Amino acid sequence: MKIALCKSHFFGPVSGADEALVTYAVSLHRAGHDVAVVLLFKPTDNDQFFQRLRNAGVTVLHVIDRSIVFTIMRGLRNMLSSFLLLLLLIPRSETRLRKIWQILIDLISRAHYGNCRDYFAQSHHDVLHVFTPDSGAALMIRAGREAGIPVLYHELGTPNHLKALSGYYRRLERVLPLCSEVAALSPLLAKQWSERFGFLSSVSVLPLISEDSENLLLPTFLIQRSKSETVFGFAARIEEGKGPFLLIDALLKLQPRNLEIRIRFAGTGPALQQIKALVRQHGVDESCEFVGAYSGNVGRSAFMRTLDVFVLPSYAEGTSKSIIEAMAHGLPIITTAVGGSPDLITRDVGILVEPNNSEALAEAMHALTDPTVGKQMGKAARKRYEELFAPTAVLPMLVDTYSRLASDGNGTTNGHHPWAMRSDEKELALAVAGCSSSTACE
């Protein structure tokens, strides 16, 4: 069975969708499956996601050999990302630039539709697994369907997405009926997307995979931590929607309590310079550390093992891969009750707070300065990771889905994973059990 994992391009340097695709591809390859990553546009040789795939032995293919317009656009975007002052001076500039980028990529992709359709028709792939949010997803779905290949569309986001993605989802809605199957990242998200796209017969569940770091040995100096302070970690694209400003506000609220707290920020993004300026303005430089974007398993583990608590106060989120990675490292979690987070975080694993509520965030952070509480939650988080997101838990479910689609819908659903039932079956089971939501029984 030949499997193609599809996106238009790598968005990086910090991209949850890119991370998800790379982890799926590497895990499938290591398990001996015939998998390739298919992009519309050729990645640059120094792209970190391309390098990780190449180093792991995963084949990376591209449909369009050369697009001068895309090359120019990618260069302009990288240049604008360097001039972060522009994003500080022009209100909502990042949102506007993102909308323009989506529109232009959509136009470029349409011009190459014939190339994409012909490529898939000659590729002999048995299944196309299309990831999103991605500006080329609609085109690849349509082209794959016309080429006669079953298409699995994997929604990595949330119906309560940021406004900047509205145009993308309007275009996507037209092609979803062409998919053989649509999947979301958790039971709650599957239910929400079923309600958003009522014309779909069902939305199945395919969780993220996070590689296990238990056996990854690091030099001692990389994982030493001070015993006198609580270190909170944030790892995401540094933009307003991920909540870094809210985290600084919570830190300021905790200052009068004389707690020894440090916040380590991993990542980069349009709000990086602005958040650094805010830290300097309030004189909390010694309590905040910016370590840049980490890459690969070693970089991720080196960061996670310096933390006591992981915190991500997003305004909107599908299922955060960085939260799952933190759970794999046995860290307690503080995050907002948005998207699929309520499916991830039970009371024994961490604390859910209201979005855009710095008071609640500060209280949750205060509670987890107690090392006893933190260690108990961390152990529970590690166990939940093993049950839901380890490769051994997710790969059988994923391969079963591919086999079912490649055999025209015939086949059985792997029942070992707690979320293995399709969303309609999950809701029926919950109703029979007398539960009002997918998290009430867990």
N, C-alpha and C positions, 0 to 999 in steps of 0.2 A: 504494500500500500504506500503510494507516494503522497506525501503531505506537504502542502505549501502554506507557510505562514506569511500573511500579506499586509503591507502598509505602503503608503505612497513614498515615504522617505523617513529617515530618522530625524526627529525634531531636536533632540538633545540641546545642550549637554545634560540637562535634568529633565527627564520625561518619563512619567509613570507608564505610559503606553509602550514606549520603546523598551523599558526595563521588563515589562510583562512579556513582550514578544521574545526578547533575547532569552529569558529564563525558560520559557516554554520550549524554545528551539534547542537550547543546550541540554535540557533534561530529556527531551525526546531522543536526541542524537546519542546521548550517553546510554540510553536504554536500548539502543540498537535499531531505532526506527529510521526509515528513509524520509528525512525531513530536509526542506530547503526554505530559506527566507527569500521571498520575492518582493522586490521594491519596484515602484514605478520609475523612480529616478536613481541614478547611480550615486552611491555614497562617496564621500571623500575618503581618501586612504587613511587620514588621521582621525576619522570619526571613531569615538570610543566604543560605540555599540558594534560597528563593523569590525573593529579590531578584536573585541571579545568573541564574536561569532567565529571569526577566522581562526583565532587561537584555539578555540574549542573544536575546530574541525567541521563546523557547520557551513554548508554551501550557501553563498549569498548571490542571488541573481538579480538582474534589473531588466525592466522591459524597454525603457527608452535609453538608447545608447548615448544620445547627446541632446540636451535642451539648453540652448544659449540663454533663453529667457529665464529658465529656472536657475541656471548657474548665476546669472546676474542678480536675481532676487535673493538667492541664498547669501551671496556676498554682501548685498545691501543690508539684509537682516542682521548678519553677523557684525557689520560695521555699526549699525544703529545700537546693537546690544552693548557695544563698547562705549558709546557715548551716552552713558546712563544719565548724565545731567539733562539731556533732552527730555527724558521721561519724567524728570522731577519738575521741570519748568512748564511743561505743557499738560494741562489737566486731561486725564483719561487718554493720554497719548498711546499707552500700551494697548488699551482696548481697541482704539481706532486702527492702530497698525496691525493688530491681529485680524481684524475684520478684512482689511485690505489684502493681507496675505492670503486669507481663506478664499476670497473672491478670485484673486489672480491665479492661485494654484488650481482652483476649480476650472477656470478657463483654459489653462495650459493642459490640464488633464483631458478635458473634452477634445482638444485638438489631437490628442494621441489615442483616442478611444479605439480606433481601428487597429493600431499596433498592439494594444493590450488584448483585445479580443483574439487576434491572430496568434499572439504569443501563447495564450492559455489553450487555444485549440490545438496547438502543436506540442504542448508541454507534457501531456499524458499524466497530469496530476490526478489523483483520485478524489482529493478533497482540497478546497480552498478555505483556510481559516483566516478571516479578515478581522483585524483589530481596529479599535477606535478609542477615543475620538481621533479621526484622521481625515484630512481633506480629500484624499483620493479613494476613500472607502466605497462611496456610491458607484464610482466608475468601475472599480474592480469587481464589485458585486454584479453589476449589469454585464460586464464583459465575461465573467466566469459563467454566469447563467447561460448566456448566448453560446458559449463554447461547450455547454453540456456538462459542466462540472458541478457537483453539489457544493454549495457555499454555506459555511458556518459563519454567521456574523456574531462577533463577541463584543458586547457592549461593556466597556470598562468604566463608564461614567454613571451619572445619576440624573434622573429626570429634573431634579432641582439644580440644574447646572448654571454656570455663570452666563450672563446675558451674551457675552461675546461668542458663545457657541450656538446661539439660536438659529442663525442662518444655516449652519452645518446640519442641524437636526431637521430643519425643514426640507433640505435636499435629500437627506437620508430616508425620510419617511416614504418617499416615492418608490424606493427600491427594496425596502424590507420585504414586501410580499414575494420577491424573487428568491429569497434565501430559503434553503432547505431547512435550516434551523437557526433560531436566535437564542443566544445565551447571555446571561448576566452573571455577576460575580458572587451573589449570595441570594438566599431565598427572599429576603426583604426587597432587594433590588429587582429580582425577577417579578415579584408582585407589582412593584411600582411601574416597571416598564410595560408589563401586561396592561395595566390601567392606562398608561400614556398612549400605547399603540394598541387600541382595542381590536383592531382588525387581525392581529396575530392570534392563532389558535392557542399558542402557549409560548412561554419563555422558559427555557431550561436553565440550570445552574452549572457553571464551570468556575470553580474558585481559582484564584491566583496560586502559582507555585512559588515558594521561596526556598532556595537551596539551604541545606542544613550547614551550620558553621561549627557544630559541636567538635568536629575533628580537625578544625583549622587551627594550627599552632602558630602563635605570634610571639615575637620577642617580648620579654617581660616588660621592657621599658615602654612598650606601646599600650599596655593595658593596666598600668598602675593608676590608682585613684586615691585622692585624699580622703581619709576617713572622717575628716572634720566638717565636710560640706556635702550637700546634696547636689548632684550634677544632673540637670535636665537637658535632654537633647532634642533638637528640632532638625529634621532632615526632609527637605522638599524644595521645590522651586520657590525661590524667595520672591513672592508677589503677594499683593494684598489678600487675595482669596484664600491663601494658606494660613493666614492669621498671625504672621510674625509681629505685627504692630500690637495686636491684642496680647501677645505674650510679654512684650515689654511693658505694657500697661499693668498686667498682673504682677510683674516683678516689682514695679514701683509701689503697688498696693501692699506688697509683702515687706518692703523695706523697714517700716516702723516696728516690725516684729523681731528685728535683729536676728534673722535666720541666716545661716551660711549657705547661700544658694549661688550656683553658677549655671548659666545657660550656654550650651554649645550649639551654634548654628552650622549645619552642613548644607551646602547647596549654593546656587547662584541664581540670578534672575533680575528682572527690571527694578525691583525695590531694594536691592542690596545696599546701594549707597545711601538711600533714604533711611533705611533702618539703622545703618551705622551712624548717620548724622543724629538720629533720635537718641541713640545710646550715648553719644558724646554730649548732647544737649542736656540730658538728665544726669550726667555724671555717673553712669553705671558701667563705665568701660571695664572696670575690674571684675564685674559680674557677668560679662558677656564675652564670648569668644567666637570668632568667625573662622572656620577651618576650610572653607571652599568646598567644591563638589568632590566627593570620593568616587572612585571607579573600581568596579569589580568586587569580588568576595573579600579580598584582603583589606581594601580600603574601607569597605562597609563594616567589617568586623572590628577593625582597629578603632573606628569611631564608636560603634555600639558598645564596645567593652570598656569605654571610658565613662559610661553613663550609669546613673542609678534609676532614672525614670525617663521614658520617652513621651514627648508631648507634641501634639499636632492639632491646633485649634482652628481647623479649616471652616470656611463659610459654606463650602460645597465639596463633596467628596464622593467618589464611587466606592471603591475599596482601596485604601492606601496600602501600597506595597511596602512602604517604609514602616508602617505599623506592624505588618506581618513579620518583617525582618527583625524588628525590635522584639516581638514575641518569641521569635526563634532564638534570640539571645537571652531569653529569660528576664525581660524587662517589664515592669508594670507600665500601663498605658494611661495617659490622659488625652482624650480627644473629644470632639463635639459630636452630638447626636444627630448627624446628618448622613445622607446616603446609606451605604451599607455598613457603616460603623456599628450600629446597634446589633448587627449579626455577629460582628467580630468580638466586641467587648462586653463580656458578662461581668457581673458584680465582683466575681472573684479574680478577674483578670485586670481590671482597671476601673477608671472613673469616666463616665460620660457627662459632659456639661452642655448647657445651652450654647448655641453659636452666638458670637458677638456679645458675650457676657464675661467681662474681665473679672468681675467680683467672684463669680462661680469658679472661674479658672484659677484664681488666686487661692481660693479655699481648697480646691482639689490638690494644688501644688503643696499647700501647707500640710494637708493630710498625709501626703506621701514623703514628707521629710522624715517621717517615722520609719526607720530602716526595717523594723519587724514587719510592718504592714507591707512595705515595698517588696521584701523578700518573699512573703507569702503569695502576693499577687504575681510576682515574677515566675514562681514555680508553676502556678496555674496557667500563666500565659504560655510558657514553654509546652505544657501538656496540650493546650488547645491548638497550638501550632502543629504539633505532631499529628493530631487527629484530623485537622482540616487542611493544612497548607503544605505539609512536607511532600516531596516528590513521590514517596511511596504511597501517600494517601490520594493524591490527585491524578497521577499518571494513568492508573487503571481506568478511572472514570473518563479521562480525556480520550484515551485510545478506544474505549468502547464507543464513545460518541463518533469518532472518525469511522470506525468499522460500520456502525449503524447507517451513517450517511452514505458511505461508499457502496453499501449493499441495498440501496434504495429504501432505507428506513427499517429494514429488517434487523433483528438482533435484540439482545437483552440489555437492560440498564444495570451497570455494576452497582450492587446494593451495599457495598462496604462503607462507602463514604457517607457521613451523616447528611450531606446535602444532595445525595445522588438522585433522589426523586425529581421528576420534572415539576415545574412550579404548580401545575394544576393538581398533581398528586399530593404535593406538599401541603397545599391549602386544604385539600380534603382531609388529610391526616390531622392537620391542626384543628379543623372544625370538629372532627370526631372526638379529639382529645379535649375539646372545650377551651382551646387557646385562642386568644384574640389576635395574636401576631406571631411571627416566626420565632421571636426571641422569648416569648412567654414561657415556653416549655423547656428552654435550654438552661 
